[in-house]
Amino acid sequence: MQPPATTFAVLAYDGIEPIDIGATYGVLSMAKRLAPQLRVFVVSKSAGHVIMANGLRLVADYGFADCPDADVLTVLGGPGWQAASDDSGITAFIAKFHRNKGIVAAVCTGGMLVGAAGLLAGRPATTKREIVDGETRPLDLLAQRYPDARAIEARLVDTGSVLTGGGVSLGIDMTLHLIGRFLGPGIAQETARIIEYRHAWEANAARLPDVVEVI
């Protein structure tokens, strides 16, 4: 029996890292070959072009005003997170999605936006840990900005309705985790195989723990 249809909305904003769209939308695109009932779209404040880090452009399918219903909102990261986390329109959209019983999943510094939306209080959370010399670790910033959250070293943290993931390529692990949760572990494992990530997924799991603490 096929798993039920699942819809993922991918939240983009100016300054996201291009790798984050590949780690989310790209992995879901490959999973759709195995689970045709999967649906995925990109949403931003307004439909149309989003300018990613270093100038690459992405076209958002929907704006906040006409965004269709979705089961999961995946919040991307990148150097634009600082401006985006101060944007009340973006944080209000994230908070409303969660209030409407949607699952919010952040990859990389997308966790900062989820914190700004007020969704990390009382929860363990993680984000990007590895940095260029001279930068401050986003995980340390998370602890400073959102002291009501418990910032931890993890590959991903699943608290039920709010998930946060580690940095950059670990967005792939988060997406595979979500695929497993909604479409079953077999689809997740087969997706990892066809994107030639199976061994990396296993190595990441051995190196960094997943934290599942449903709240």
GROMACS elastic network, one bead per residue, 0.5 to 0.9 nm:
[ bonds ]
;  ai    aj funct       b0    kb
    2     5     6  0.86699   500
    2    35     6  0.80413   500
    2    37     6  0.86698   500
    2   183     6  0.83680   500
    3     6     6  0.84604   500
    3    35     6  0.82208   500
    3    37     6  0.83091   500
    3   182     6  0.75954   500
    3   183     6  0.55544   500
    3   184     6  0.75596   500
    4    37     6  0.73628   500
    4    38     6  0.86267   500
    4   182     6  0.82219   500
    4   183     6  0.76418   500
    5    35     6  0.86643   500
    5    36     6  0.85376   500
    5    38     6  0.56737   500
    5    39     6  0.75360   500
    5   182     6  0.89212   500
    5   183     6  0.85949   500
    6    37     6  0.68619   500
    6    38     6  0.51678   500
    6    39     6  0.62092   500
    6    40     6  0.84874   500
    6    70     6  0.75790   500
    6    71     6  0.62852   500
    6    72     6  0.82289   500
    6   182     6  0.70991   500
    6   183     6  0.79738   500
    7    37     6  0.86111   500
    7    38     6  0.60421   500
    7    40     6  0.56232   500
    7    41     6  0.80918   500
    7    69     6  0.78823   500
    7    71     6  0.53262   500
    7    72     6  0.66127   500
    7    73     6  0.88976   500
    8    25     6  0.87761   500
    8    28     6  0.85447   500
    8    38     6  0.79503   500
    8    39     6  0.61961   500
    8    41     6  0.65764   500
    8    42     6  0.85877   500
    8    70     6  0.57212   500
    8    71     6  0.60370   500
    8    73     6  0.60333   500
    8    74     6  0.71163   500
    9    39     6  0.85151   500
    9    40     6  0.58068   500
    9    41     6  0.51768   500
    9    42     6  0.57405   500
    9    43     6  0.64498   500
    9    67     6  0.86739   500
    9    68     6  0.86406   500
    9    69     6  0.84728   500
    9    70     6  0.60375   500
    9    71     6  0.77837   500
    9    72     6  0.60752   500
    9    74     6  0.61575   500
    9    75     6  0.86601   500
   10    21     6  0.81697   500
   10    24     6  0.76578   500
   10    25     6  0.71932   500
   10    40     6  0.73513   500
   10    41     6  0.61183   500
   10    43     6  0.59702   500
   10    44     6  0.84156   500
   10    72     6  0.82689   500
   10    73     6  0.58270   500
   10    75     6  0.62194   500
   10    76     6  0.72978   500
   11    41     6  0.88308   500
   11    42     6  0.60264   500
   11    43     6  0.50772   500
   11    44     6  0.57885   500
   11    45     6  0.88789   500
   11    60     6  0.86953   500
   11    73     6  0.66918   500
   11    74     6  0.58906   500
   11    76     6  0.61860   500
   11    94     6  0.89324   500
   12    15     6  0.86267   500
   12    16     6  0.67446   500
   12    21     6  0.83976   500
   12    42     6  0.67885   500
   12    43     6  0.62282   500
   12    44     6  0.52667   500
   12    45     6  0.83800   500
   12    50     6  0.71428   500
   12    52     6  0.86782   500
   12    58     6  0.85407   500
   12    60     6  0.74696   500
   12    74     6  0.88915   500
   12    75     6  0.69972   500
   12    76     6  0.61172   500
   12    77     6  0.84297   500
   13    16     6  0.61768   500
   13    43     6  0.86831   500
   13    44     6  0.59689   500
   13    45     6  0.75095   500
   13    50     6  0.59945   500
   13    51     6  0.75371   500
   13    52     6  0.75544   500
   13    76     6  0.81345   500
   13    77     6  0.89286   500
   13    80     6  0.73485   500
   13    81     6  0.83554   500
   13    84     6  0.70549   500
   13    90     6  0.87471   500
   14    49     6  0.89612   500
   14    50     6  0.53693   500
   14    52     6  0.54202   500
   14    53     6  0.74227   500
   14    78     6  0.89567   500
   14    79     6  0.89457   500
   14    80     6  0.59905   500
   14    81     6  0.86356   500
   14    83     6  0.88492   500
   14    84     6  0.79877   500
   15    18     6  0.88846   500
   15    50     6  0.81327   500
   15    51     6  0.63003   500
   15    54     6  0.79778   500
   15    55     6  0.84338   500
   15    77     6  0.82370   500
   15    78     6  0.59128   500
   15    79     6  0.55689   500
   15    81     6  0.71960   500
   15    83     6  0.88678   500
   15    84     6  0.87510   500
   16    19     6  0.85705   500
   16    20     6  0.72072   500
   16    21     6  0.82097   500
   16    50     6  0.87200   500
   16    51     6  0.78833   500
   16    53     6  0.56074   500
   16    76     6  0.64835   500
   16    77     6  0.53754   500
   16    79     6  0.63130   500
   16    80     6  0.57159   500
   16    81     6  0.73183   500
   16   110     6  0.88922   500
   17    20     6  0.54754   500
   17    21     6  0.73511   500
   17    52     6  0.60519   500
   17    53     6  0.53257   500
   17    54     6  0.83337   500
   17    76     6  0.79012   500
   17    77     6  0.63668   500
   17    79     6  0.71366   500
   17    80     6  0.83644   500
   17   168     6  0.82405   500
   18    21     6  0.55261   500
   18    22     6  0.67515   500
   18    23     6  0.88690   500
   18    52     6  0.63373   500
   18    53     6  0.68366   500
   18    54     6  0.86974   500
   18    56     6  0.73979   500
   18    58     6  0.89063   500
   18    78     6  0.82716   500
   19    22     6  0.50758   500
   19    23     6  0.60744   500
   19    24     6  0.86936   500
   19   168     6  0.67257   500
   19   169     6  0.72620   500
   19   171     6  0.87031   500
   20    24     6  0.62526   500
   20    25     6  0.82971   500
   20    76     6  0.60609   500
   20    77     6  0.66473   500
   20    78     6  0.77696   500
   20   107     6  0.74558   500
   20   108     6  0.79804   500
   20   168     6  0.63529   500
   20   169     6  0.75161   500
   20   171     6  0.65604   500
   20   172     6  0.84390   500
   21    24     6  0.52515   500
   21    25     6  0.54270   500
   21    26     6  0.65833   500
   21    27     6  0.89438   500
   21    76     6  0.72619   500
   21   171     6  0.89789   500
   22    25     6  0.56370   500
   22    27     6  0.66591   500
   22   171     6  0.87410   500
   22   172     6  0.81662   500
   23    26     6  0.58217   500
   23    27     6  0.58129   500
   23    28     6  0.84532   500
   23   107     6  0.88613   500
   23   168     6  0.79207   500
   23   169     6  0.64859   500
   23   170     6  0.78095   500
   23   171     6  0.51605   500
   23   173     6  0.82243   500
   23   174     6  0.85300   500
   23   175     6  0.71463   500
   24    27     6  0.53909   500
   24    28     6  0.61577   500
   24    29     6  0.85373   500
   24    74     6  0.77674   500
   24    76     6  0.83560   500
   24   107     6  0.85054   500
   24   171     6  0.65099   500
   24   172     6  0.63674   500
   24   174     6  0.81724   500
   24   175     6  0.57644   500
   24   176     6  0.88593   500
   25    28     6  0.50683   500
   25    29     6  0.59778   500
   25    30     6  0.87268   500
   25    40     6  0.71517   500
   25    41     6  0.79817   500
   25    42     6  0.83349   500
   25   175     6  0.86757   500
   26    29     6  0.50442   500
   26    30     6  0.65256   500
   26    31     6  0.87770   500
   26   172     6  0.89633   500
   27    30     6  0.52107   500
   27    31     6  0.62648   500
   27    32     6  0.87257   500
   27   172     6  0.68358   500
   27   175     6  0.69005   500
   27   176     6  0.76534   500
   27   191     6  0.76386   500
   27   192     6  0.85698   500
   27   195     6  0.76424   500
   28    32     6  0.61492   500
   28    33     6  0.89856   500
   28    38     6  0.79639   500
   28    39     6  0.84680   500
   28    40     6  0.72942   500
   28   175     6  0.72958   500
   28   176     6  0.83739   500
   28   179     6  0.78927   500
   28   191     6  0.86371   500
   29    32     6  0.51941   500
   29    33     6  0.71673   500
   29    38     6  0.86951   500
   29    39     6  0.88013   500
   29    40     6  0.78793   500
   30    33     6  0.55547   500
   30    34     6  0.75445   500
   30   191     6  0.66257   500
   30   194     6  0.77393   500
   30   195     6  0.73354   500
   31    34     6  0.53686   500
   31    35     6  0.61305   500
   31    36     6  0.81342   500
   31    38     6  0.78449   500
   31   176     6  0.89315   500
   31   179     6  0.78347   500
   31   187     6  0.72185   500
   31   188     6  0.76432   500
   31   190     6  0.82425   500
   31   191     6  0.54169   500
   31   192     6  0.87960   500
   31   194     6  0.88260   500
   32    37     6  0.71679   500
   32    38     6  0.56043   500
   32    39     6  0.77007   500
   33    36     6  0.59491   500
   33   191     6  0.88022   500
   34    37     6  0.89974   500
   34   187     6  0.68543   500
   34   190     6  0.81040   500
   34   191     6  0.76417   500
   35    38     6  0.58178   500
   35   183     6  0.77744   500
   35   187     6  0.75663   500
   36    39     6  0.79390   500
   38   183     6  0.87102   500
   39    70     6  0.88321   500
   40    70     6  0.86727   500
   41    60     6  0.77861   500
   41    61     6  0.63246   500
   41    62     6  0.79717   500
   42    47     6  0.87477   500
   42    58     6  0.89449   500
   42    59     6  0.76946   500
   42    61     6  0.53256   500
   42    62     6  0.66540   500
   42    63     6  0.88283   500
   43    46     6  0.75988   500
   43    47     6  0.69322   500
   43    59     6  0.89241   500
   43    60     6  0.52244   500
   43    61     6  0.58799   500
   43    63     6  0.55703   500
   43    64     6  0.68007   500
   43    67     6  0.68201   500
   44    47     6  0.62292   500
   44    48     6  0.81645   500
   44    50     6  0.77400   500
   44    60     6  0.59220   500
   44    61     6  0.80176   500
   44    62     6  0.65035   500
   44    63     6  0.51055   500
   44    64     6  0.63119   500
   44    67     6  0.88876   500
   44    90     6  0.82971   500
   45    60     6  0.88583   500
   45    62     6  0.80885   500
   45    64     6  0.52451   500
   45    65     6  0.80138   500
   45    89     6  0.75320   500
   45    90     6  0.69348   500
   45    93     6  0.88709   500
   46    49     6  0.84686   500
   46    50     6  0.89786   500
   46    60     6  0.74898   500
   46    61     6  0.87295   500
   46    62     6  0.64956   500
   46    64     6  0.64229   500
   46    65     6  0.79011   500
   47    50     6  0.86355   500
   47    59     6  0.72450   500
   47    61     6  0.55020   500
   47    64     6  0.81954   500
   47    66     6  0.89113   500
   48    58     6  0.78627   500
   48    61     6  0.67464   500
   48    62     6  0.75976   500
   48    63     6  0.81311   500
   49    57     6  0.61870   500
   49    58     6  0.55050   500
   49    60     6  0.61928   500
   50    56     6  0.84525   500
   50    57     6  0.56485   500
   50    58     6  0.50667   500
   50    59     6  0.60366   500
   50    60     6  0.68107   500
   51    54     6  0.81787   500
   51    55     6  0.56947   500
   51    56     6  0.59335   500
   51    58     6  0.64409   500
   51    59     6  0.88129   500
   52    55     6  0.54945   500
   52    56     6  0.51852   500
   52    57     6  0.57932   500
   52    58     6  0.70294   500
   52    78     6  0.83848   500
   52    80     6  0.83327   500
   53    56     6  0.66943   500
   53    57     6  0.88669   500
   53    78     6  0.71587   500
   53    79     6  0.70037   500
   53    80     6  0.75764   500
   60    63     6  0.73349   500
   61    67     6  0.85879   500
   62    65     6  0.79648   500
   62    66     6  0.61632   500
   62    67     6  0.54545   500
   62    68     6  0.80662   500
   63    66     6  0.56756   500
   63    67     6  0.58366   500
   64    67     6  0.52212   500
   64    68     6  0.89322   500
   64    89     6  0.88218   500
   64    90     6  0.85712   500
   64    93     6  0.70516   500
   67    70     6  0.86120   500
   69   102     6  0.88474   500
   70    73     6  0.70608   500
   70    97     6  0.87961   500
   70   102     6  0.71142   500
   70   103     6  0.88640   500
   71   101     6  0.83296   500
   71   102     6  0.53818   500
   71   103     6  0.62704   500
   71   104     6  0.87799   500
   72    97     6  0.87982   500
   72   102     6  0.57995   500
   72   104     6  0.58108   500
   72   105     6  0.70526   500
   72   178     6  0.88187   500
   73    94     6  0.78718   500
   73    97     6  0.75415   500
   73    98     6  0.86165   500
   73   102     6  0.71547   500
   73   103     6  0.62122   500
   73   105     6  0.60955   500
   73   106     6  0.81880   500
   74   103     6  0.84564   500
   74   104     6  0.60454   500
   74   106     6  0.55682   500
   74   107     6  0.72676   500
   74   110     6  0.84845   500
   74   175     6  0.88395   500
   75    94     6  0.85010   500
   75   104     6  0.73549   500
   75   105     6  0.61403   500
   75   107     6  0.62497   500
   75   108     6  0.87604   500
   75   109     6  0.87486   500
   75   110     6  0.51689   500
   75   111     6  0.74812   500
   75   113     6  0.77289   500
   75   114     6  0.77683   500
   76    81     6  0.85696   500
   76   105     6  0.88680   500
   76   106     6  0.62094   500
   76   107     6  0.54950   500
   76   108     6  0.69349   500
   76   109     6  0.71813   500
   76   111     6  0.82432   500
   76   113     6  0.89954   500
   76   171     6  0.87776   500
   77    80     6  0.74468   500
   77    81     6  0.60950   500
   77   106     6  0.77040   500
   77   107     6  0.61207   500
   77   108     6  0.51717   500
   77   111     6  0.75184   500
   77   112     6  0.83362   500
   77   113     6  0.86009   500
   77   167     6  0.83947   500
   77   168     6  0.81181   500
   78    81     6  0.57818   500
   78    82     6  0.88682   500
   78   108     6  0.74960   500
   78   109     6  0.61682   500
   78   110     6  0.73920   500
   78   168     6  0.86001   500
   79    82     6  0.69123   500
   79    83     6  0.86578   500
   79   109     6  0.81228   500
   80    83     6  0.57243   500
   80    84     6  0.61873   500
   80    85     6  0.86120   500
   81    85     6  0.57740   500
   81    86     6  0.85236   500
   81   109     6  0.64780   500
   81   110     6  0.66209   500
   81   111     6  0.89262   500
   81   112     6  0.69013   500
   81   113     6  0.68120   500
   82    85     6  0.53523   500
   82    86     6  0.66048   500
   82    87     6  0.89776   500
   82   112     6  0.79445   500
   82   113     6  0.82696   500
   83    86     6  0.52922   500
   83    87     6  0.64733   500
   84    87     6  0.50359   500
   84    88     6  0.83070   500
   84    89     6  0.89348   500
   84    90     6  0.67190   500
   84    91     6  0.79504   500
   84   113     6  0.68693   500
   85    88     6  0.76290   500
   85    90     6  0.73835   500
   85    91     6  0.66182   500
   85   110     6  0.87301   500
   85   112     6  0.65047   500
   85   114     6  0.80778   500
   85   115     6  0.82925   500
   85   116     6  0.57578   500
   85   117     6  0.79673   500
   86    89     6  0.89060   500
   86    90     6  0.83487   500
   86    91     6  0.78501   500
   86   113     6  0.82311   500
   86   116     6  0.75188   500
   87    90     6  0.55288   500
   87    91     6  0.64443   500
   87    92     6  0.85979   500
   88    91     6  0.51400   500
   88    92     6  0.57663   500
   88    93     6  0.83851   500
   88   116     6  0.88816   500
   88   117     6  0.84449   500
   89    92     6  0.52612   500
   89    93     6  0.62543   500
   89    94     6  0.88523   500
   90    93     6  0.51883   500
   90    94     6  0.64450   500
   90    95     6  0.87829   500
   90   113     6  0.80952   500
   90   117     6  0.83378   500
   91    94     6  0.51196   500
   91    95     6  0.61843   500
   91    96     6  0.85704   500
   91   113     6  0.64476   500
   91   114     6  0.72425   500
   91   115     6  0.88229   500
   91   116     6  0.63377   500
   91   118     6  0.83690   500
   92    95     6  0.50666   500
   92    96     6  0.60071   500
   92    97     6  0.85185   500
   92   117     6  0.64356   500
   93    96     6  0.51364   500
   93    97     6  0.61356   500
   93    98     6  0.86894   500
   93   117     6  0.84098   500
   94    97     6  0.52040   500
   94    98     6  0.64038   500
   94    99     6  0.87628   500
   94   104     6  0.75008   500
   94   113     6  0.81948   500
   94   114     6  0.70162   500
   94   117     6  0.63223   500
   94   119     6  0.88350   500
   95    98     6  0.51923   500
   95    99     6  0.62040   500
   95   100     6  0.86984   500
   95   104     6  0.89219   500
   95   114     6  0.80064   500
   95   117     6  0.54366   500
   95   118     6  0.72013   500
   95   119     6  0.71691   500
   96   100     6  0.61720   500
   96   101     6  0.88575   500
   96   102     6  0.87884   500
   97   100     6  0.52222   500
   97   101     6  0.68735   500
   97   102     6  0.55070   500
   97   103     6  0.77386   500
   97   104     6  0.76272   500
   98   101     6  0.52637   500
   98   103     6  0.61352   500
   98   104     6  0.63812   500
   98   119     6  0.82516   500
   98   161     6  0.74931   500
   98   162     6  0.81800   500
   99   102     6  0.70976   500
  101   161     6  0.77565   500
  102   161     6  0.70919   500
  103   160     6  0.76522   500
  103   162     6  0.59409   500
  103   163     6  0.78789   500
  104   114     6  0.79380   500
  104   119     6  0.89389   500
  104   161     6  0.62698   500
  104   163     6  0.62661   500
  104   164     6  0.84868   500
  105   110     6  0.85199   500
  105   111     6  0.81448   500
  105   114     6  0.84151   500
  105   158     6  0.85520   500
  105   161     6  0.81306   500
  105   162     6  0.57911   500
  105   164     6  0.57157   500
  105   165     6  0.77364   500
  105   174     6  0.81610   500
  105   175     6  0.89704   500
  105   178     6  0.86411   500
  106   109     6  0.75174   500
  106   112     6  0.84459   500
  106   113     6  0.82312   500
  106   114     6  0.69710   500
  106   127     6  0.83621   500
  106   162     6  0.80950   500
  106   163     6  0.61282   500
  106   165     6  0.60484   500
  106   166     6  0.88842   500
  106   171     6  0.85014   500
  106   174     6  0.84996   500
  107   110     6  0.53123   500
  107   111     6  0.64432   500
  107   127     6  0.71658   500
  107   128     6  0.84419   500
  107   156     6  0.86880   500
  107   163     6  0.84917   500
  107   164     6  0.60265   500
  107   166     6  0.63821   500
  107   167     6  0.67381   500
  107   168     6  0.75579   500
  107   170     6  0.76611   500
  107   171     6  0.52402   500
  107   172     6  0.88400   500
  107   174     6  0.70691   500
  107   175     6  0.87555   500
  108   111     6  0.63478   500
  108   112     6  0.85981   500
  108   126     6  0.82410   500
  108   128     6  0.50161   500
  108   129     6  0.87849   500
  108   138     6  0.87461   500
  108   164     6  0.76428   500
  108   165     6  0.57547   500
  108   166     6  0.50845   500
  108   168     6  0.57463   500
  108   169     6  0.86336   500
  108   170     6  0.76380   500
  108   171     6  0.67317   500
  109   112     6  0.54777   500
  109   113     6  0.75986   500
  109   127     6  0.57146   500
  109   128     6  0.60585   500
  109   138     6  0.68900   500
  109   139     6  0.86520   500
  109   142     6  0.89729   500
  109   165     6  0.85569   500
  109   166     6  0.81542   500
  109   167     6  0.70418   500
  109   168     6  0.86891   500
  110   113     6  0.53967   500
  110   114     6  0.66541   500
  110   115     6  0.88431   500
  110   127     6  0.78253   500
  110   164     6  0.80807   500
  110   165     6  0.86245   500
  111   115     6  0.61610   500
  111   116     6  0.85876   500
  111   120     6  0.86740   500
  111   125     6  0.78899   500
  111   126     6  0.73154   500
  111   127     6  0.60257   500
  111   128     6  0.88026   500
  111   142     6  0.80540   500
  111   163     6  0.85375   500
  111   164     6  0.58594   500
  111   165     6  0.75144   500
  111   166     6  0.89963   500
  112   115     6  0.50240   500
  112   116     6  0.61860   500
  112   117     6  0.86344   500
  112   127     6  0.80099   500
  112   138     6  0.83874   500
  112   141     6  0.86480   500
  112   142     6  0.65551   500
  112   145     6  0.85212   500
  112   146     6  0.87134   500
  113   117     6  0.61679   500
  113   118     6  0.87977   500
  114   117     6  0.50087   500
  114   118     6  0.66708   500
  114   119     6  0.58026   500
  114   120     6  0.68299   500
  114   162     6  0.85510   500
  114   164     6  0.85439   500
  115   118     6  0.51866   500
  115   119     6  0.55702   500
  115   120     6  0.51409   500
  115   121     6  0.76604   500
  115   142     6  0.79094   500
  115   145     6  0.82305   500
  115   146     6  0.65021   500
  115   149     6  0.82292   500
  116   119     6  0.75573   500
  116   120     6  0.83958   500
  116   145     6  0.86149   500
  116   146     6  0.80293   500
  117   120     6  0.81984   500
  118   121     6  0.64702   500
  118   146     6  0.87836   500
  119   122     6  0.86215   500
  119   123     6  0.82073   500
  119   162     6  0.72552   500
  120   123     6  0.52702   500
  120   124     6  0.73532   500
  120   125     6  0.69866   500
  120   146     6  0.75320   500
  120   148     6  0.72901   500
  120   149     6  0.53474   500
  120   150     6  0.82944   500
  120   162     6  0.78065   500
  121   124     6  0.84383   500
  121   146     6  0.74001   500
  121   147     6  0.79830   500
  121   150     6  0.82367   500
  122   148     6  0.57284   500
  122   149     6  0.53223   500
  122   150     6  0.72114   500
  122   215     6  0.88007   500
  123   148     6  0.77740   500
  123   149     6  0.52301   500
  123   150     6  0.60290   500
  123   151     6  0.86075   500
  123   159     6  0.71703   500
  123   162     6  0.86790   500
  123   213     6  0.84580   500
  123   215     6  0.75840   500
  124   149     6  0.57968   500
  124   151     6  0.58696   500
  124   152     6  0.66335   500
  124   157     6  0.69739   500
  124   158     6  0.86586   500
  124   159     6  0.76971   500
  124   164     6  0.88111   500
  124   211     6  0.83974   500
  124   213     6  0.80194   500
  125   139     6  0.89178   500
  125   142     6  0.85220   500
  125   149     6  0.66400   500
  125   150     6  0.59270   500
  125   151     6  0.50590   500
  125   152     6  0.60608   500
  125   153     6  0.85029   500
  125   154     6  0.82840   500
  125   156     6  0.79474   500
  125   157     6  0.58642   500
  125   158     6  0.83916   500
  125   159     6  0.86559   500
  125   163     6  0.75682   500
  125   164     6  0.57627   500
  125   165     6  0.78988   500
  125   211     6  0.89518   500
  126   129     6  0.85117   500
  126   139     6  0.64131   500
  126   142     6  0.79603   500
  126   150     6  0.83025   500
  126   151     6  0.55705   500
  126   152     6  0.54402   500
  126   153     6  0.62875   500
  126   154     6  0.61846   500
  126   155     6  0.77069   500
  126   156     6  0.66203   500
  126   157     6  0.65422   500
  126   163     6  0.88385   500
  126   164     6  0.56481   500
  126   165     6  0.58567   500
  126   166     6  0.60591   500
  126   167     6  0.89052   500
  127   138     6  0.65012   500
  127   139     6  0.54180   500
  127   142     6  0.76658   500
  127   151     6  0.82339   500
  127   152     6  0.84601   500
  127   153     6  0.82175   500
  127   154     6  0.82110   500
  127   155     6  0.85075   500
  127   156     6  0.81314   500
  127   164     6  0.65609   500
  127   165     6  0.55380   500
  127   167     6  0.58496   500
  128   131     6  0.80178   500
  128   137     6  0.71513   500
  128   138     6  0.55551   500
  128   139     6  0.59093   500
  128   165     6  0.77532   500
  128   168     6  0.71673   500
  128   170     6  0.88951   500
  129   137     6  0.55971   500
  129   138     6  0.61681   500
  129   139     6  0.56199   500
  129   140     6  0.82245   500
  129   153     6  0.78988   500
  129   166     6  0.70831   500
  129   167     6  0.64830   500
  130   137     6  0.67505   500
  130   138     6  0.83829   500
  130   167     6  0.74414   500
  131   134     6  0.81246   500
  131   135     6  0.62123   500
  131   136     6  0.72836   500
  131   137     6  0.61037   500
  131   138     6  0.82315   500
  132   135     6  0.57935   500
  132   136     6  0.85878   500
  132   137     6  0.89408   500
  133   136     6  0.85092   500
  135   138     6  0.87298   500
  136   139     6  0.84991   500
  136   140     6  0.71257   500
  136   141     6  0.71233   500
  137   140     6  0.52825   500
  137   141     6  0.64234   500
  137   142     6  0.87019   500
  138   142     6  0.59855   500
  138   143     6  0.86267   500
  139   142     6  0.50214   500
  139   143     6  0.64985   500
  139   144     6  0.88141   500
  139   151     6  0.65925   500
  139   152     6  0.76694   500
  139   153     6  0.80348   500
  140   143     6  0.51618   500
  140   144     6  0.63386   500
  140   145     6  0.87083   500
  140   151     6  0.76631   500
  141   145     6  0.59301   500
  141   146     6  0.82296   500
  142   145     6  0.52932   500
  142   146     6  0.57693   500
  142   147     6  0.78144   500
  142   149     6  0.81601   500
  142   150     6  0.89020   500
  142   151     6  0.66097   500
  143   146     6  0.54655   500
  143   147     6  0.53722   500
  143   148     6  0.82560   500
  143   149     6  0.69418   500
  143   150     6  0.69895   500
  143   151     6  0.54250   500
  143   152     6  0.88063   500
  144   147     6  0.58125   500
  145   148     6  0.89345   500
  146   149     6  0.56433   500
  146   150     6  0.84161   500
  146   151     6  0.86878   500
  147   150     6  0.71874   500
  147   151     6  0.84004   500
  152   157     6  0.87522   500
  153   156     6  0.86434   500
  153   166     6  0.83820   500
  153   208     6  0.76367   500
  153   209     6  0.80693   500
  154   157     6  0.67271   500
  154   165     6  0.76612   500
  154   166     6  0.67745   500
  154   208     6  0.55781   500
  154   209     6  0.52968   500
  154   210     6  0.58271   500
  154   211     6  0.67679   500
  155   164     6  0.88102   500
  155   165     6  0.60345   500
  155   166     6  0.51894   500
  155   167     6  0.83927   500
  155   170     6  0.68183   500
  155   173     6  0.77790   500
  155   174     6  0.81212   500
  155   204     6  0.74576   500
  155   205     6  0.73811   500
  155   207     6  0.85399   500
  155   208     6  0.53160   500
  155   209     6  0.57399   500
  155   210     6  0.54414   500
  155   211     6  0.79238   500
  156   163     6  0.72512   500
  156   164     6  0.57146   500
  156   166     6  0.58550   500
  156   170     6  0.81240   500
  156   171     6  0.88968   500
  156   173     6  0.79013   500
  156   174     6  0.64826   500
  156   177     6  0.88123   500
  156   208     6  0.86392   500
  156   209     6  0.75382   500
  156   210     6  0.51647   500
  156   211     6  0.63396   500
  156   212     6  0.84214   500
  157   162     6  0.84029   500
  157   163     6  0.55114   500
  157   164     6  0.52733   500
  157   165     6  0.62521   500
  157   166     6  0.87054   500
  157   174     6  0.89736   500
  157   209     6  0.89245   500
  157   210     6  0.60050   500
  157   212     6  0.58871   500
  157   213     6  0.76436   500
  158   161     6  0.77986   500
  158   162     6  0.65082   500
  158   164     6  0.68083   500
  158   165     6  0.86031   500
  158   210     6  0.78472   500
  158   211     6  0.61593   500
  158   213     6  0.62365   500
  158   214     6  0.68839   500
  159   162     6  0.54932   500
  159   163     6  0.59457   500
  159   164     6  0.86702   500
  159   211     6  0.81480   500
  159   212     6  0.59091   500
  159   215     6  0.55400   500
  160   163     6  0.70102   500
  160   212     6  0.79181   500
  160   213     6  0.73190   500
  160   215     6  0.63037   500
  161   214     6  0.79638   500
  161   215     6  0.79423   500
  162   215     6  0.89461   500
  163   174     6  0.85306   500
  164   174     6  0.80577   500
  165   170     6  0.68181   500
  165   171     6  0.64693   500
  165   173     6  0.81488   500
  165   174     6  0.60077   500
  166   169     6  0.81590   500
  166   170     6  0.54165   500
  166   171     6  0.67886   500
  166   173     6  0.87807   500
  166   174     6  0.81837   500
  167   170     6  0.54708   500
  167   171     6  0.66523   500
  168   171     6  0.58236   500
  168   172     6  0.83027   500
  169   172     6  0.57104   500
  169   173     6  0.76083   500
  170   173     6  0.50199   500
  170   174     6  0.64610   500
  170   175     6  0.87228   500
  170   201     6  0.89246   500
  170   204     6  0.82630   500
  171   175     6  0.61988   500
  171   176     6  0.85884   500
  172   175     6  0.51440   500
  172   176     6  0.61760   500
  172   177     6  0.85350   500
  172   192     6  0.89870   500
  172   197     6  0.87984   500
  172   201     6  0.85308   500
  173   176     6  0.50933   500
  173   177     6  0.60703   500
  173   178     6  0.86560   500
  173   201     6  0.65996   500
  173   204     6  0.82839   500
  173   205     6  0.88701   500
  174   178     6  0.62812   500
  174   179     6  0.86544   500
  175   178     6  0.50720   500
  175   179     6  0.61530   500
  175   180     6  0.85726   500
  175   188     6  0.87941   500
  176   180     6  0.61319   500
  176   181     6  0.85587   500
  176   185     6  0.88426   500
  176   187     6  0.88330   500
  176   188     6  0.53892   500
  176   189     6  0.78866   500
  176   191     6  0.75641   500
  176   192     6  0.72123   500
  176   201     6  0.89886   500
  177   180     6  0.51017   500
  177   181     6  0.61902   500
  177   182     6  0.87729   500
  177   185     6  0.83601   500
  177   188     6  0.71228   500
  178   182     6  0.61509   500
  178   183     6  0.81017   500
  178   188     6  0.82558   500
  179   182     6  0.53343   500
  179   183     6  0.53551   500
  179   184     6  0.67124   500
  179   185     6  0.75171   500
  179   187     6  0.69995   500
  179   188     6  0.54257   500
  179   191     6  0.87084   500
  180   183     6  0.53986   500
  180   186     6  0.72157   500
  180   187     6  0.65162   500
  180   189     6  0.78707   500
  181   184     6  0.57643   500
  181   185     6  0.71050   500
  181   188     6  0.85639   500
  182   185     6  0.87180   500
  183   186     6  0.80354   500
  183   187     6  0.62393   500
  183   188     6  0.74890   500
  184   187     6  0.56533   500
  184   188     6  0.65998   500
  184   189     6  0.89131   500
  185   189     6  0.60298   500
  185   190     6  0.84661   500
  186   189     6  0.51669   500
  186   190     6  0.60786   500
  186   191     6  0.84502   500
  187   190     6  0.51288   500
  187   191     6  0.59585   500
  187   192     6  0.85379   500
  188   191     6  0.50804   500
  188   192     6  0.62057   500
  188   193     6  0.86739   500
  189   192     6  0.50754   500
  189   193     6  0.62856   500
  189   194     6  0.88317   500
  189   198     6  0.72383   500
  190   194     6  0.62461   500
  190   195     6  0.86536   500
  190   198     6  0.84730   500
  191   194     6  0.52504   500
  191   195     6  0.62137   500
  191   196     6  0.84618   500
  191   197     6  0.84399   500
  191   198     6  0.84612   500
  192   195     6  0.53855   500
  192   196     6  0.61457   500
  192   199     6  0.85422   500
  192   201     6  0.74923   500
  193   197     6  0.59431   500
  193   198     6  0.50823   500
  193   199     6  0.84586   500
  194   197     6  0.75976   500
  194   198     6  0.83442   500
  195   198     6  0.78759   500
  196   199     6  0.78120   500
  196   200     6  0.84445   500
  197   200     6  0.52332   500
  197   201     6  0.59595   500
  197   202     6  0.86422   500
  198   201     6  0.51273   500
  198   202     6  0.63440   500
  198   203     6  0.87276   500
  199   202     6  0.50644   500
  199   203     6  0.61346   500
  199   204     6  0.85701   500
  200   204     6  0.60391   500
  200   205     6  0.85157   500
  201   204     6  0.51917   500
  201   205     6  0.62292   500
  201   206     6  0.87486   500
  202   205     6  0.51218   500
  202   206     6  0.63415   500
  202   207     6  0.87428   500
  203   206     6  0.51270   500
  203   207     6  0.61969   500
  203   208     6  0.86729   500
  204   207     6  0.50393   500
  204   208     6  0.59576   500
  204   209     6  0.82719   500
  205   208     6  0.54979   500
  205   209     6  0.60058   500
  205   210     6  0.72097   500
  206   209     6  0.70479   500
